[in-house]
Amino acid sequence: MDFITELQWRGLIKDVTDVNLLGQLLEKKATLYCGFDPTADSLHIGHLVPIQMLMRFQRHGHRIIALVGGGTGLIGDPSGRKNERQLLTLEQSLKNAESIKLQLSQFLDFSDSNRTIMVNNYDWLHKISVIDYLRDFGKSFSINYMLAKDVVASRLQDGISYTEFSYMILQSLDFLNLYEREHCELQIGGSDQWGNITAGVELVRKSKEATVCGLTLPLITKSDGTKFGKSSSGSFWLDANRTSPYEIYQYFLNTADADVVHYLKVFTFLSPEEIMELEKTVIEVPEQRLAQRRLAEEMIRIMHGEQALLEAQKMTSVLFGGNVRDLTASQLQICLQGVSSIQVNNPVNIIDALVELKAASSRREARELLAKGTYSLNGEKIEDSSLMLSQANAIDNKLFVLRRGKKNYFLVQYIQ
């Protein structure tokens, strides 16, 4: 299948301003861009779809512009919000922008400027005076036109400041600027960016009497109605220091059967033939979870590389039946994040530890269960109720892992 047909098959196209023009652009080597505002120092898993869309275009020979919104990030995009954003300082915005630039370079190849470049819209937006902004650009947008946009209309009841109201114009200036500088003819973005993208298309048409195209990507959802890319602790970040590859691996490994094929289409670069074969396994041998395992593997490869995948797989195999001493204390803390834990700075009796951890309801129950061999400590069965947990016997002198039965874990952490 050709490129646009494959994008449609993967469910990656939601709205297009001009379907015929999009087809023409994809037949040649087009220049396109996608913007990322630096509202934090890391992008999150929800940004993967537009990032990977840029990767797909790059692989098909098109010229890519990754735009970091150091300027628009100072204003705040009202899309998908009910309340005003907390404004970033200039220092915060530019610092976050640099972090995001570095992050994007992990996914996109910037070695050839004829194929891929990165820009920061602060470089041109901060040079525009208020008078120029109003005379040269504000006159191109009627209030009625802006109020009709969903991104604005959805905020009218709760209120929207002129600051965020003006965001649409500022983002439109990006498209105009990139059309003038780089002859960029296509902008892509999430479905919540439709109003901003179409405004940019209109500004280029009015200012340059040129026809350009906008394309949006669908919002990724879960079949059970819960939010994609969210956990009890918040968003899944692309920064491995904020969200570990192991957490990402487990998240996709636990994908529901109803979602896994859709995610394989959207998030991986597997061929349609490979995905259709995996789809068969979901129907015929769902208990083997082959599709989920392949999805999790591909996601870690794309996001963090082969070594991170091997580590995540090792951590998974140890946690579900291996020897915990094969992992470091740091790896175990990642694997067992959220389990009941205590911190000590002196040796502690096993009975006291079990009760404090709520691994036993009382000292009596703790002694009875110990005698039955119910507990293991750092992977080995224990029965001695007089056992003392001392730092010298801890994993990396930092951690004890207690387990009751097969799945109930507890941690004792030594602190200095």
Secondary structure, 3 states (H helix, E strand, C coil): CCHHHHHHHCCCCCEECCHHHHHHHHHCCCEEEEEECCCCCCCEHHHHHHHHHHHHHHHCCCEEEEEECCCHHHCCCCCCCCCCCCCCCHHHHHHHHHHHHHHHCCCCCCCCCCCEEEEECHHHHCCCCHHHHHHHHHHHCCHHHHHCCHHHHCCCCCCCCHHHHCHHHHHHHHHHHHHHHHCCCEEEEEHHHHHHHHHHHHHHHHHHCCCCEEEEECCCECCCCCECCEECCEECECCCCCCCHHHHHHHHHCCCHHHHHHHHHHHCCCCHHHHHHHHHHHHHCHHHCHHHHHHHHHHHHHHHCHHHHHHHHHHHHHHCCCCHHHCCHHHHHHHCCCCEEEEECCCEEHHHHHHHCCCCCCHHHHHHHHHCCCEEECCEECCCCCCEECHHHCECCCEEEEEECCCEEEEEEECC
